[in-house]
């Protein structure tokens, strides 16, 4: 899959911009605040129908504007795909594929697989368990529509049960219906997460060792309450307690993905360089998993990834992303040094752009 052309109107600090891209390497440089990250975020939005930072749509519109438009033209395994998005203030956003609007935005997820590496990924290590569950969901939802459906239905039933709990509703028949849904959809989510983590870890370890060139071992441990006994029985047994708490205390919404370096949680012992390497290895493993199991090669977005890394690790990353295993890449940096090193390491087609005040300026190769 290749993003051939992108048009942006009023997306964050980008007033109006249009660019034609290389099928391999696209490099953007410029000072902080010039729109580099927002450009990558616009590409991400066309894949996931939302910002990579979970920014509300009302804050995506450029100040004082009532309409934002994104449009991407893709070469998708030999066929053309035209993806259009319009965000209007206080109105439902529109998403169209080849001029036909989706009935549900979830129908679009997985069509345009993307992996993004950015400084905000640090929350995967330092943030709460919800960040790590979101990471898992992002990996799986792009390749498994059944999983995405189960996750959406689980969350709907969970919301309804929590609403009843807060109202101290004791209608047993209603709880029975909702808990049956939680068990059915939750079991699908649990089993899929467990399977994906098992296949993900070897890829993750390989990338980590290749980047840092050491014997350090990394791991991911999937922890779920559904491993501890019958889910349906626990939900029923916890009803009275949950009414007092006002929320559902058991389920896959409490799952954790423990991230370890050696025998310890990396958030407790990892240096800045180790944390950054860990996160980049995670995302490259995500890319490999999507490339293996998906219908097309994902796009890779690398936003300011070289900060806090020593020269050896930077060199290894450059070698990796310049290889044949990766397809189209978009990469940003405040300095041309690393970008020039990447371009020198690849014999493939590339394009270099400068970003200034939300404008894109193609540079001579």
C-alpha positions as CSV (number, residue, x, y, z in Angstrom):
1,X,0.0,0.0,0.0
2,X,1.3,3.4,-1.0
3,X,0.0,6.9,-0.1
4,X,0.6,8.7,-3.4
5,X,-0.8,12.1,-2.6
6,X,-2.3,13.9,0.5
7,X,-4.4,17.1,0.7
8,X,-4.9,18.8,4.1
9,X,-7.1,21.8,5.0
10,X,-7.3,23.3,8.5
11,X,-5.8,20.3,10.3
12,X,-4.4,21.7,13.6
13,X,-1.8,24.3,12.5
14,X,-1.8,23.2,8.8
15,X,-3.9,25.8,7.0
16,X,-3.7,24.2,3.5
17,X,-1.1,21.8,2.2
18,X,-0.7,19.2,-0.6
19,X,2.1,16.9,-1.3
20,X,3.0,14.0,-3.6
21,X,5.1,11.3,-2.0
22,X,7.7,8.7,-2.8
23,X,6.6,5.1,-2.7
24,X,9.6,4.4,-0.3
25,X,11.1,7.1,1.9
26,X,9.7,10.5,2.7
27,X,11.6,12.7,5.0
28,X,10.4,16.0,6.7
29,X,12.6,18.4,8.6
30,X,12.0,21.7,10.4
31,X,11.9,23.3,13.8
32,X,9.5,22.3,16.5
33,X,6.0,23.6,16.1
34,X,6.2,23.8,12.3
35,X,3.6,21.0,11.6
36,X,5.8,17.9,11.0
37,X,4.0,15.8,13.7
38,X,0.6,17.2,12.6
39,X,1.2,16.1,9.0
40,X,1.9,12.5,10.2
41,X,-1.1,12.7,12.5
42,X,-3.3,13.6,9.4
43,X,-2.0,10.5,7.7
44,X,-2.8,8.5,10.8
45,X,-6.3,10.0,11.0
46,X,-7.1,8.8,7.5
47,X,-6.4,5.2,8.7
48,X,-8.0,5.2,12.1
49,X,-10.7,8.0,11.9
50,X,-9.1,9.7,14.9
51,X,-5.9,11.4,15.9
52,X,-3.0,9.4,17.2
53,X,-3.1,11.5,20.3
54,X,-6.8,10.9,20.8
55,X,-7.3,14.7,20.4
56,X,-11.1,15.5,20.3
57,X,-12.3,16.5,16.8
58,X,-13.3,19.9,18.1
59,X,-9.6,20.6,18.8
60,X,-8.4,19.3,15.5
61,X,-10.0,22.1,13.6
62,X,-7.6,25.0,13.1
63,X,-8.4,28.0,15.3
64,X,-11.4,29.9,14.1
65,X,-12.3,27.5,11.3
66,X,-15.5,25.4,11.0
67,X,-14.3,22.8,8.5
68,X,-11.3,20.5,8.2
69,X,-10.8,18.3,5.2
70,X,-8.3,15.4,4.7
71,X,-8.0,13.4,1.5
72,X,-5.5,10.7,0.6
73,X,-5.0,8.9,-2.7
74,X,-3.6,5.4,-2.3
75,X,-2.2,2.7,-4.6
76,X,-3.6,-0.4,-2.8
77,X,-2.1,-3.5,-4.3
78,X,-2.7,-2.3,-7.9
79,X,-6.0,-0.6,-7.4
80,X,-6.8,3.1,-6.6
81,X,-8.3,4.1,-3.2
82,X,-9.6,7.6,-2.5
83,X,-10.2,8.3,1.2
84,X,-12.0,11.5,2.1
85,X,-12.7,12.9,5.6
86,X,-14.6,16.1,6.5
87,X,-14.8,17.3,10.1
88,X,-17.3,20.1,10.8
89,X,-17.7,21.9,14.1
90,X,-20.6,20.4,16.1
91,X,-21.5,18.0,13.3
92,X,-20.9,14.3,12.7
93,X,-17.7,13.8,10.7
94,X,-17.9,12.2,7.3
95,X,-15.6,9.4,6.0
96,X,-15.9,8.3,2.4
97,X,-14.1,5.5,0.5
98,X,-14.1,6.1,-3.3
99,X,-16.9,8.7,-2.8
100,X,-19.1,6.3,-0.8
101,X,-19.8,7.1,2.8
102,X,-19.3,4.5,5.5
103,X,-22.3,3.5,7.6
104,X,-20.0,2.8,10.5
105,X,-16.5,4.1,11.0
106,X,-15.4,0.7,12.3
107,X,-15.9,-0.6,8.8
108,X,-12.9,1.5,7.7
109,X,-10.4,0.2,10.4
110,X,-7.9,-2.2,9.0
111,X,-8.2,-1.1,5.4
112,X,-5.1,1.2,5.6
113,X,-2.7,-0.4,8.2
114,X,-0.3,2.1,9.8
115,X,2.3,1.9,12.5
116,X,3.4,5.1,14.2
117,X,6.4,5.7,16.4
118,X,6.4,9.0,18.3
119,X,7.7,10.6,21.6
120,X,4.2,10.1,23.1
121,X,4.8,6.3,23.1
122,X,6.6,6.8,26.4
123,X,3.1,6.5,28.0
124,X,3.1,2.8,27.0
125,X,5.8,2.3,29.7
126,X,5.1,5.1,32.2
127,X,1.3,5.3,31.8
128,X,-1.5,3.2,33.2
129,X,-2.7,-0.2,32.0
130,X,-5.3,1.4,29.7
131,X,-2.4,2.7,27.5
132,X,-1.1,-0.8,27.1
133,X,-4.5,-2.3,26.4
134,X,-5.0,0.4,23.7
135,X,-1.7,-0.6,22.2
136,X,-2.8,-4.3,22.0
137,X,-6.2,-3.3,20.6
138,X,-4.5,-1.2,17.9
139,X,-2.4,-4.1,16.8
140,X,-5.2,-6.6,16.6
141,X,-8.1,-4.4,15.3
142,X,-6.1,-3.6,12.1
143,X,-6.0,-7.3,11.2
144,X,-9.1,-8.9,12.9
145,X,-12.5,-7.5,12.2
146,X,-14.1,-10.1,14.6
147,X,-11.9,-8.9,17.4
148,X,-12.9,-5.2,16.8
149,X,-16.6,-6.1,16.7
150,X,-16.2,-8.1,20.0
151,X,-14.3,-5.3,21.7
152,X,-16.9,-2.7,20.6
153,X,-19.8,-4.9,21.8
154,X,-18.0,-5.7,25.1
155,X,-17.5,-2.0,25.8
156,X,-21.2,-1.2,25.1
157,X,-22.3,-3.9,27.5
158,X,-19.8,-2.7,30.1
159,X,-21.1,0.9,29.8
160,X,-24.7,-0.3,30.3
161,X,-23.8,-2.4,33.3
162,X,-21.8,0.4,34.9
163,X,-24.7,2.7,34.4
164,X,-27.0,0.3,36.2
165,X,-24.4,-0.1,39.0
166,X,-24.2,3.6,39.6
167,X,-28.0,3.9,39.7
168,X,-28.0,1.0,42.2
169,X,-30.3,-0.9,39.9
170,X,-30.9,-4.5,41.2
171,X,-32.8,-6.0,38.3
172,X,-31.3,-9.5,38.1
173,X,-32.7,-10.2,34.7
174,X,-31.0,-7.2,33.1
175,X,-27.7,-8.1,34.8
176,X,-28.0,-11.6,33.4
177,X,-28.4,-10.3,29.8
178,X,-25.5,-7.9,30.1
179,X,-23.2,-10.3,31.8
180,X,-23.9,-12.9,29.2
181,X,-22.7,-10.4,26.5
182,X,-19.7,-9.5,28.6
183,X,-18.7,-13.2,28.9
184,X,-19.2,-14.0,25.2
185,X,-17.4,-11.0,23.8
186,X,-14.8,-10.8,26.6
187,X,-13.8,-14.4,26.0
188,X,-13.1,-13.6,22.3
189,X,-11.0,-10.6,23.3
190,X,-9.1,-12.5,25.9
191,X,-8.2,-15.4,23.7
192,X,-7.2,-13.2,20.8
193,X,-5.0,-11.0,23.0
194,X,-3.3,-14.0,24.5
195,X,-2.6,-15.5,21.1
196,X,-1.3,-12.3,19.6
197,X,1.1,-11.6,22.6
198,X,2.6,-15.1,22.3
199,X,3.4,-14.6,18.6
200,X,4.5,-11.0,19.1
201,X,7.2,-11.5,21.8
202,X,9.8,-13.3,19.6
203,X,9.6,-10.6,16.9
204,X,9.9,-7.9,19.7
205,X,13.0,-9.6,21.2
206,X,14.7,-9.9,17.8
207,X,14.3,-6.2,17.0
208,X,15.4,-5.1,20.5
209,X,18.6,-7.2,20.3
210,X,19.3,-6.0,16.7
211,X,19.0,-2.4,17.7
212,X,21.0,-2.4,20.9
213,X,23.3,-5.3,19.9
214,X,23.4,-6.7,23.4
215,X,22.3,-9.8,25.3
216,X,19.6,-7.9,27.2
217,X,16.3,-9.8,27.1
218,X,12.9,-8.1,26.9
219,X,9.4,-9.6,27.4
220,X,5.7,-9.0,27.5
221,X,3.5,-10.7,30.0
222,X,-0.3,-10.7,29.4
223,X,-2.2,-10.7,32.7
224,X,-6.0,-11.1,32.7
225,X,-8.6,-11.8,35.4
226,X,-10.2,-14.3,32.9
227,X,-7.3,-16.6,33.7
228,X,-8.4,-16.8,37.3
229,X,-11.7,-18.7,37.0
230,X,-15.1,-18.7,35.4
231,X,-15.9,-15.1,34.3
232,X,-19.7,-15.5,34.4
233,X,-19.6,-16.8,38.0
234,X,-17.3,-13.9,39.1
235,X,-19.6,-11.3,37.5
236,X,-22.6,-12.6,39.3
237,X,-20.8,-13.0,42.6
238,X,-19.4,-9.5,42.4
239,X,-22.8,-7.7,41.7
240,X,-23.4,-6.4,45.2
241,X,-19.8,-5.3,45.7
242,X,-19.9,-3.7,42.2
243,X,-23.1,-1.8,43.2
244,X,-21.2,-0.3,46.2
245,X,-18.2,0.5,44.0
246,X,-20.3,1.9,41.1
247,X,-18.4,0.0,38.4
248,X,-17.6,-3.4,37.1
249,X,-14.5,-4.7,38.9
250,X,-13.8,-7.8,36.8
251,X,-13.2,-8.3,33.1
252,X,-10.9,-7.8,30.2
253,X,-11.1,-4.0,30.7
254,X,-8.8,-4.7,33.6
255,X,-6.2,-6.6,31.6
256,X,-2.5,-5.7,31.9
257,X,0.5,-6.0,29.6
258,X,3.6,-6.1,31.8
259,X,6.7,-4.8,30.0
260,X,9.9,-6.2,31.4
261,X,13.6,-5.8,30.8
262,X,15.4,-8.8,32.2
263,X,13.5,-9.8,35.3
264,X,12.2,-6.4,36.2
265,X,9.5,-4.0,35.0
266,X,11.2,-1.6,32.6
267,X,9.3,1.4,34.0
268,X,11.3,0.8,37.2
269,X,14.8,0.2,35.9
270,X,15.0,1.4,32.3
271,X,17.2,4.3,31.2
272,X,16.0,6.8,28.7
273,X,17.9,5.0,26.0
274,X,16.6,1.6,27.0
275,X,13.0,2.8,27.2
276,X,13.3,4.4,23.7
277,X,14.9,1.3,22.2
278,X,12.1,-0.8,23.9
279,X,9.4,1.3,22.4
280,X,10.9,1.3,18.9
281,X,11.4,-2.4,19.0
282,X,7.7,-2.8,20.1
283,X,6.5,-0.8,17.1
284,X,8.8,-2.5,14.6
285,X,7.5,-5.8,15.9
286,X,4.0,-4.5,15.4
287,X,4.8,-3.6,11.8
288,X,6.2,-7.1,11.2
289,X,3.1,-8.8,12.6
290,X,0.8,-6.6,10.5
291,X,2.9,-7.2,7.4
292,X,2.9,-11.0,8.0
293,X,-0.8,-11.4,8.7
294,X,-2.4,-8.5,6.8
295,X,-3.5,-8.0,3.2
296,X,-1.0,-5.3,2.4
297,X,2.2,-3.8,3.7
298,X,1.6,-1.1,6.4
299,X,2.8,2.4,6.2
300,X,5.5,3.3,8.8
301,X,5.4,6.8,10.5
302,X,8.5,7.7,12.4
303,X,8.2,11.0,14.3
304,X,11.3,12.4,15.9
305,X,12.6,8.9,17.0
306,X,16.3,9.6,17.3
307,X,16.3,11.7,20.4
308,X,17.9,10.1,23.5
309,X,19.6,7.3,21.4
310,X,23.3,6.8,21.1
311,X,25.0,6.8,17.6
312,X,25.2,3.0,17.4
313,X,21.5,2.5,18.0
314,X,20.6,5.2,15.5
315,X,22.8,3.5,13.0
316,X,21.1,0.1,13.6
317,X,17.6,1.7,13.2
318,X,18.6,3.4,10.0
319,X,19.8,0.1,8.6
320,X,16.6,-1.6,9.6
321,X,14.1,0.8,8.2
322,X,16.1,1.2,5.0
323,X,15.8,-2.5,4.3
324,X,13.5,-4.4,2.0
325,X,11.2,-5.6,4.8
326,X,9.7,-2.1,5.1
327,X,7.5,-0.4,2.5
328,X,6.6,3.3,2.5
329,X,8.0,5.3,5.3
330,X,7.4,8.9,6.6
331,X,10.0,10.2,8.9
332,X,10.5,13.6,10.7
333,X,13.4,15.2,12.5
334,X,14.4,18.7,13.6
335,X,17.8,18.2,12.0
336,X,18.7,17.0,8.5
337,X,21.7,15.0,9.8
338,X,19.9,11.8,10.6
339,X,17.6,12.2,7.6
340,X,20.6,12.6,5.2
341,X,22.1,9.5,6.8
342,X,18.9,7.5,6.1
343,X,18.8,8.7,2.5
344,X,22.4,7.8,2.0
345,X,21.7,4.3,3.3
346,X,19.0,3.6,0.8
347,X,19.2,3.3,-2.9
348,X,15.4,3.5,-3.3
349,X,13.3,6.4,-4.4
350,X,13.0,9.2,-1.8
351,X,11.6,12.7,-1.3
352,X,12.8,15.4,1.1
353,X,10.5,18.1,2.4
354,X,10.9,21.1,4.7
355,X,8.0,22.1,7.0
356,X,7.6,25.8,7.9
357,X,4.5,27.2,9.7
358,X,2.3,24.4,8.5
359,X,3.5,24.6,4.9
360,X,5.2,21.8,3.0
361,X,8.1,22.6,0.7
362,X,9.5,19.8,-1.5
363,X,13.3,20.1,-1.8
364,X,15.5,19.0,-4.7
365,X,16.9,15.5,-4.3
